[in-house]
Amino acid sequence: MEFSFNLNRTANASAWRVLPNRWDFVAFPLMIGLIAMAAVGFHETMAPIATLKTQVISLDPANLPEYAMRTTLRMLAAMVASLVFTLVYGTLAAKSRRAGQVLVPILDILQSVPVLGYISFTVTFFLALFPSRVLGAELAAIFAIFTSQAWNMTFSFYQSLRTVPRDLDEVSRGFHLTAWQRFWKLEVPFSMPGLIWNMMMSMSGGWFFVVASEAITVGNNTITLPGIGAYLAQAISDKNLHAVGWVILAMIVVILAYDQFLFRPLVAWADKFRMENTSSGDAPESWLLDLIRRTHLIHQLLVPLGWLFAKAARMRIQLPSFPNVTFAAPVARRRGGLRARIGDAVWAVLVIALTVFVVWRVVAYVRTGVTLDEVWHVLGLGFITLLRVLLLIAIASVIWVPLGVLIGLRPALAEKVQPLAQFLAAFPANLLFPVFVIVIVRFHLNPDIWLSPLIVLGTQWYILFNVIAGASAYPNDYKEAAKNFHIRGWQWWRQAMLPGIFPYYVTGAITASGGAWNASIVAEFVQWGDTKVVAHGLGAYIAQTTAAGDYPKIILGIAVMSLFVTLFNRLLWRPLYTYAESRLRLD
């Protein structure tokens, strides 16, 4: 009888855990709202392409909720695509030496190509894929946002894979984990704190070019998608300051929403992946994560999903591990070294041949509409923009490195600053056009000087977010050791904190460079209604030729910008990257 009673009580307890509680009734409307938003977005995406011509962008604030939903769905779709790209591309670049020799320079070039450059050549392609549906235009917009998100995340993940502590890697190999298991059990968890902060930065970076992605104009081809970006472009064209104010309010609401429902839960969840032996004083918290943990029914529904992910991570899938060191017999090592040198030589010849072919094709096409004098003129404009980028990166580093460390070392402060930093990082330069144009025209100021601050919007946040990520991931036992040895002041910065965050800073500086070059396209060519203010620089050149649909000059501008960014990364940032990998690993 007692056994029967215990059995009934156990069965009742199991049934009680499945029954919804009061937290389930709070969480269910949130989940239903997300599902409904996705369903509405999918329905609008599959509508006929003719609806884009009949749906004129209205500046009525009542339409902003729908526009905000459409823009948010595009950015989330681009974020998912960026995450998949990051995991695949970053892993190949970090794990394979030969692949890295090609993929890392390509990544430098990809992040240097402006968003307008991608739009110029992808709109027609995506529209041709789905000629009768809005889906083609939506894919073009999502791809444009993807190009403003993916490179930053990939650089962060690549940096994390290259700086995984050697002792942890040796332990994982000692347990005979396969490359697949090491990837999910060690490398991805180690990269999580930095990757999540860079996802925030990438999400905000998407806002910076949301106008270009939703109101696309290339020559005579114009595509306008309902969204906050298209609403802002219409407000700028009509010189409607009230509509600009409504855009700012809508952005604040949307950024706060995805901060609370997406990034804050991710930051709180990723805190368990911090590499340390002692617990931190206060960990980041999320009311949504706590709510889900308190639910009965929703929690039980999520358990099988978590079990599937854990099971997949433990599968002994054999993948190439690309070891850096081969422990083999001397003769075998010499034979392997000879084969490796032959393979490297063949690989180098193939890469050089492909590069020469691509350069030849580009030059042949550009020569059809560009003279040699035009090339020298564009190179001169590139040097002007380079000076702006260098100056602004230096200013941003001096300001945001100490502030980023201050925020990253205090999780409670980071929680408060996080939504504000995301909003400031997401603040499109277009919203400041009225102020800059009116002031420059009214006081007859020099656009070459007074338009330069707009580039900061595409520069400083990459450095800030990466420094915050580095300080957040800094081991707590290292901080306690510095405190016990009474290391303070400049000595603490020089011997403890700066070496710890240096790899993260380099990642932020590299992406800041690409972000600043992209921002120059918006910052050097400013328009408010019919009034245009133009500064001398490569960004203004690309913006003007893109609006004119002059493809040879567009390619010339993109090629010169890619050349400047790639050389700058190769000569400065890559040596610093190598130094961080070899001398500043947290081993």
N, C-alpha and C positions, 0 to 999 in steps of 0.2 A: 504493500500500500504506500509506503514511504517512497519507494522508487517511482511509482506511478505519479505521486504528487510532484516529485522533482522534475519528472519528464514533462508534466503539464506546465509546470512553472517555467521550464526552459523554452517550451514551445510558445508560451504566452509572451515571454521576453523577446523571442525572435520576431513574433508577429508585431509586438509593440515597437520594435526598432524599424519595421517597415512602414508602419502607419505614419502619416504626416503629422508633424507637430506645428507649433505656431510659427517657427522659423521657415518651414516649408511654405506656409501661406504668404510669407513675405517674399521669398525667393522666386516662387512660381510666376507671379506677374512679371518679374524682371526677365525670366527666361522666355516667357510667351512674347513679351515685347521685342526681344532680340530676334526671335524666330519670325515674327510678323514683319519686322523691318527688313530682314533678308528676303522674305517672300515678295514683298512689295517691290524691292529693288530688282529682283530677278524678273518680275513681271514687266517692269518698265524697260529693262534691258532687252527683252525679246520683242519689244514693240517695233512696228515698221519704221524705217529710217525717215519716212515722210513726216512723222510726228515732230521731228526736230525743226522742220521748217515752219510748221504751224504753231508750235509752242514758243511764242516769243517770251524772252526773259522779262518778267515783270518785277518792278522795284517795290511792289506792295510787300510790306514786312510780313504779311500773313503767309506768303509763299516761302519764307525763309526756313521754317521747320522741314518742309519737304526737300528744299535745296540742301540743307545741312545733312539730312539723312543720305541723300544721293552722294554727296561729297565724302561723307564718312565711310560709306560702303566701298567706294573706289579706293580710298586710302587703306582700308583694312585688307582689301583684295591685293593691293600692291605690297602690303606688309607681309602677307602670307607668301607671295611669290618671292619677295626679297629674302625671307627666312630660308626657304628651300634653296635658293641660289647660294646663300651664304654658307650653308652646311656643306653643299657639294663643292662649290668652287674653292672656298677657303680650305677645305680638307685636302683637295688635290694640290693646291698651291703650297701648303705647308708640309705635306707628307712626301711628295715626289720631287726630288731635286730637279730633274729634267723638266717636269711640268711647271715647277715654280719659276724656272728661268724664263718661261714664256708667259705664264698666267699672271705673275706679279706685274711685269711691264704692261701687259694688256689691261690689267686693272687700273694702273696709273692712267693709261690712255682713256679708258672708259669713264673714269671719274672726271677727267679733264674735258671730255666732250660735253658741251652745254646741252641743257634740256631742249632748247630750241633746235639744236642740231639734230637730236633724235626725232623730234616732232616733224621736222622738215621732210624726213625720208621714210617715216613709218605710217603717217596718216593714210596715204594712198594704199599701202600694203594691207593694213587692217581693214580698211573699208572694202577692199577687194575680196577679203576672206568672207565677209558677211555683207554683201552689197545691199540686201533688202531689209536689214535689221539694224537697230540701234547698237547691237552688240559690237559691231565693227568699230564704231566711234568710241564706245565704252572701253574696248580693249586698247585703243590708241591712247586714251586718257590714262588708263591704269598703267600702261607701259611707260608713259611720260613720268608719272608719279614714282613708279618703280625705279627709274633711272636717278631719281633724287633721293632714294632710300637705300638701295642695295649696296653701293660701294662702301659707305661708312660702316655698315654692319659687317661686311666681308672683311674689311681691314681689321676690325676689332676681333673677329673670330680667328683670323689668321695670326694676329699678334698673340692671342691666348694660346693657340696650339703650339706656337714657337717658343713659348716661355713656360710650358708646363714643368713644374719642378722635377728634377731628375730622379730624386729619391722616390717620388710617387710613381713615376714611370717604371722604375726598376721593380718596385713592389708589385705593380700590376703584371709585369712580365714574370715575376717570381711565382705568381699565382696562375701562370699559364693562361692568362686571358687572351683571347683572340683580338685581332685589330678591331673587329666589330664591337666586342665587349669593352675594350679600352676606350673606344670612341664614346660610348654611351655611359660608361661607369666612371670615367676619369676626365676625359677631355671636354666633353660638353658641359658637365657640371662645373668644371674649373672655369670655363669661359662664361658661365651664366651671368654673374654680376655685371661684368663689363658689357656683355652682349645686350642685356636688357636696357641698360642706360643708353646704349647706342641705338636700340630700337626706339626709345623715346625721342632721341635726337633725329632719327630718320623720319619718324612720324611728323615731327615739327618741320623738318626740311621739306616734306611733301607739301605742307601749307605754303611754303615760300614760293612754289611754282604752280600752285593750284590754278591761278589765273591762266597761265600758259597752257595748262593741260585741259581746261574746260572751255576756253575761248580760243580755239586754234585758228590762226590765220597764216597761211603759207601761199603767197602770191594771190591768185584769185579764188583759192579754195578756202572757205570758211566753214568751220564746224563749231557749233555752240551747244554744249550739253547743260541741262539744268543742274545748277550747283552753286555753292557760295562763290567759287571763282568766277563763274559767268556773271553772277549778280554783281560782284565787285567790278568786273570789267565794264558792265553796263553803267554802273554808278559813276565810274571815272569818265566814261565817254560823255555822260549827261551832266557832269560837274555837280552831282547831287550829294552834298555833304551829309544830309540826313540819312541817305541810304548807306553811306560809308560808316556812319555811326551804328546803324543796325547790323552791318557786317561784323563790326568789332564785338558787339554784344553777342551775336550768334557764335562767333569763334570762341568767346569766353565760355559759353555754355557747353559747346561741343568738347573743348579741351578739358574742362573740368569733368565732363561725363566719361570720356575714355581714360582720363587719369584715375578716376575712382573705380571704374568697372574693368579696367584692363591692366594698366601699368602698376598701380599701387599694389594690387594682389600679386602681380609677378615679382615686384621688388621684395615684398614680405616673404613670398615662397622661396625666392632665390637666396635669401639670407642663410639658409641651412647649408649652402655650398661654399661658404667662406672657408678659406684655408687657414685654420688656426687650431691650437690645442686648448685654448681657454675661451670661455664664453664672453661675449661682449656685454657691456652693462645694460644696454637697452636695444632691443631688436626692432626693426621696422614692423609696423602693424597695418592691417587692412580690415576694415569692418566687413567688406564683402567676403573675404576669405574666412573670417570668423563666422559669418552667417552661414556659409556653405558647410562648414565643419559642424555647426550645431543642428543642421537639418537632419531628419531621419530618412525620408524617402529619396530626396535628391542625392544625399550622401550614398545611399545604397545603390542608386542608379549609376553613380560615378565610380564605384568600387570595381566593377568588371572592366571598365575602360582603363583604370590604373593598372589592374592586373595584366591586361593585354600588353600595355606598354612595357611593364617590368619584364614580362615573359619574352617579349621581342628583344629587349636589351640583353637578356641572358643567353640568347641563342648563340651557339658556337658556329657562327658564319665565318668562313675563312675569306679574308680580304687581303690584298697586298698591304704589308705593313711599312714598306719603304724604310728599312732601318738605316740610320746614319753611320753606324759602326758595324762592321762584320767581323766576328770572332771566328776566324778560320785558320787552317794550317798555312804555313808560309807559302808553299808551292801553290796551293789552291788560291791563296790570297793574291799571289802574283798573276796567276791566270785570270782570276776574276777582275783584277785591276786592269789588265790588258784589254779584256773584253769590255770593261766599263769605259776605258778611254776611246776604244773604237766606236762604241755606241754613242758616247758624247760627241765625237767628231761628226758622225753621220747625222745626229740630231741637230748639231749646230749648223751644218750645211743646209739641211732641210729648212730650218727656221730662217736662216739668212736668205735662202732662195725665195721663200714665201714672202718675206718682208720686202725684198727688192721688187718682186712682182707687184705687190700691193702698191708700193710707192710709185712704181712706173705707171700703173693704171690711173692712180690719182693725179699724178703730174700731167699725163696725157689728157685727162678730162679737164683739168683746171686750165690748161693752156688754151683751150677753145674759147675762153671768155676772159682771160686775165693776162695782162702784160707783165714784163719783168719789173717795171717801175711800180706797178701795183703790189707786187710781192714785197719789195723793199719798204713800201709805205705801210703795209700790214705788219711787217716785222717791227717797224718803229712804233706802231701803235701797241704791239705786244709788250715792248719794253716799258712803255708808259704804264700800262696796266700792271706789269710785274712790280714796278716801284710801289704802286698803291697797295698791292697784295702784301708785299714784304713789310711795309710800314704798319699796316693794320694787324697782321699776325703778331708782330712784335708788341704792339700796344695791347692786343687782346691777351697775350701770354702774361704780360706784367700784371694785368688786372685780375684775370680769372684763375690763374694757378693758385695763388694764396687763398682766394675766396672758395675755389673748388675743394681745396684741402680742408678748409674750415667747415664746409657743408658736409663733405664726405665722412669726416670723423665723428659727426654728430647725427645719428639716424633720426632723432626727433626733429632736428632742424632741417634735415634733408626732406622729411615728409612735408614740412610746411613750405619749403622752397620749391619742391618738385613741380607742383602745378603752375606756380608763377614762372619758373624757368621754362617750362614747356610752352606757356603762352607767349613769352617774349621770343623764344626761338621760332615759334610758328608765325609770328607777326610778319605778314608779307610787306615787302618794301612798297608795294603799290599803295598801301594805306597812308604812307607818308608823302606820296607824290604831291597832294595839294599844298602841304606846308612848304616843301622844298621849292616847288615851281613858283609859288606866290612870292616867297622871300627872295629867291634868286632874281626873279624878274623885277620885283619892286625896288630892290636895292642895287641892281646891276652888279651882282656878285659873279665871281669866276666859277663856272660850272666844274672846271677841272679840279677845283679844291673842294667846293661845297657839296658836290654830289658824292664825293668819296666816302663820307660816313655811311651811306646806304650799303656799302659793301660789308660793313661790320656785321650787318644782320645775317650775312651768310658765312661769317667767319668765327666769331667769338664763341658761339654756343657749342661747336664741335669740341673746342678746347675745354670749356667748362664741364660738359657732360662726361668727357673721358677722364678728366682729373677727378671728378666726383666718383666715378666708377673705380678708379685706382685707389683713392683714399678709402672708399667703402670696402674694397677687397683687401686692404692692408691688414695683415694678421694681427690680431689683438695681443698675442704673446710678444710680438716685436715691439708693440707700443709699451707694454708693461716692462720689457727689458730696458728700453730707453729711459723710462721713468725711474726704474730702480738704479740705473747707473747715473742718474741726474744729468742726462744729456738734454740740454735746452738751447734756445736761441738759434743762432745761425748754425751751430754745430748739429743741432737736431735736424734742421732742414738739409744740410749738406751730407750728413752721414746716415740719416734714417729715412726721412720722408721723400726727398727728391729722388734718391735711387729707387724707392719703392714705387713711385708713380711715374717714373720716367718712360717706361714702355707705353703706358696709357697716354701720356702727353704726346709722344711721338705719333701715335695713332691719331690723336685728335688734331695735331698740327698738319699731318698729311691730308686728312679729310677737310680740314679748314682751308687748306690751300685750294683744293678742288672746289669747295663751296664758295670761296671768294671769287674765283675765276667765273663760276656760274653766275654769282650775284652781280658781277660787273656788267653782264648783259642787261640786267634790269636797272642797275644803278647808273650806268653811263648814258642811258637813253630814256629820259623821263618825259611822260606826257600827261597833261591834265586838260581834258577836253581837246581843243584845237591848239593849245599852247605846248610847244615842245622845247625841252632843254637838253642839249647834247654836250657831253664831255668828250675830249679826245681819248681814245682807248680802243682796245680790241673788242670789248664787249659791245660798245655802241656800233662798231662796224658790223658785227654779226647780227645784231638786232635789226639794223637798217636793211642789210642785204636779205635777211629772212623775210621781212615784211614786203620787200620788192620781189621775192621769189627768184633771185639771181643765184642759181645753184652753183656755178663755178666759183663765185665769190664766197658763197656760204661754205663750201668745202675748203677753200683757201683759209678762211677765218678759223674754222674748226681745226684744220691741220696745224696752223700756227699756234693756236691755243694748246693743243695736245702736245706739241713740241716743247713749248715753254714749261708746261706742268711736268712732263715726263723728265726733262733735263733737271728741273729744280728738285724733283724727288730723288733722281739718281745721284745728284751731286751733294745733296744735303741730308735729306730725310732718311734715305736708305742706309748710308753709313751710320747714322745715329741709331737706326733700327738694329743693325748688326751689333753695335756696341751694347745696346740694351739686352739683346739675346745672349751675348757671350759673357757680359760682366755684371749684369744687374738682375739675374734670375733669383727668385726667392727660394733658394735651395737650402 
